[in-house]
């Protein structure tokens, strides 16, 4: 039985399938090119570099919004609790800088989101003590982290398809609300690889498992177990803190309870953030949505604040990832707030701990 087809055969109405049909040949070419590239690495024609330290890859099959960055933050903390020095290696998507750059040596930010990208800056802020490096050559980053910064372990962010660097553990993250999108490869759908690619993974992880239809989540779990050989880790988000827009002042989460708010977001899947706000007790009365990784201007945010005021909303709420892209001179008072979320493991915690221990040999700093 093709579970992926069963999951998605009703997702697209007939008119949409007809409209997108011309993209099917391009998707076929994309899949063939990706398979050829993987074959070249498998046969050794293209070489994978070996890092001087263990490498854990956190990746996904679909583009955007699966929840890789919160998983990365969770893993950093897991290793830090073991007393290990952790380096996070990122491409730095959305950043304008070039070459290998150090966002943090574990002692505060050295670069901002404009240069390094929003996700590396977010990781550096959320994980004090972690080293964060960005650049397209992540084998070079791993060498810098292990040799010069003396890291004990590296986490390769968005690394499942980055075959130029060998890894000791491959974790693939699926979005519980849409594990495989419409089941189609780019550009016909959102998939970089089909579900069969999970055979290369050592561990599956279904993030936001409470946001999807339970039957869909269970079907995705069966697909993971079939290809990976073990049940997936499952996690969900919970709002943990409320902060001012400059991320310096902590406010009470109770300020959201029962209050009308406007959602401000430039992320791939804002519906997940809406759910988090509603679970925190807020009433979302309007959404101001921008493209993923959008660099907000002061005028844009002030228009949203003015709209919220006209609607009678107490506050404008944004994600922490959005907050690092807000203008530095913006003054929203306590009307523009940032909702910080944590990843909460709901199943598979022992499996995850065992996998991490195998990578670092149970070693503690």
Beta strands, then each sheet from edge to edge (+ up, - down):
strand 1: 54-59
strand 2: 86-90
strand 3: 101-104
strand 4: 131-134
strand 5: 153-157
strand 6: 169-175
strand 7: 203-207
strand 8: 233-244
strand 9: 250-251
strand 10: 260-265
strand 11: 283-289
strand 12: 315-319
strand 13: 336-347
sheet 1: 3+ 4- 2- 5- 1- 6- 7- 8- 9+
sheet 2: 3+ 4- 2- 5- 1- 6- 7- 8- 13+ 12+ 10+ 11+
end
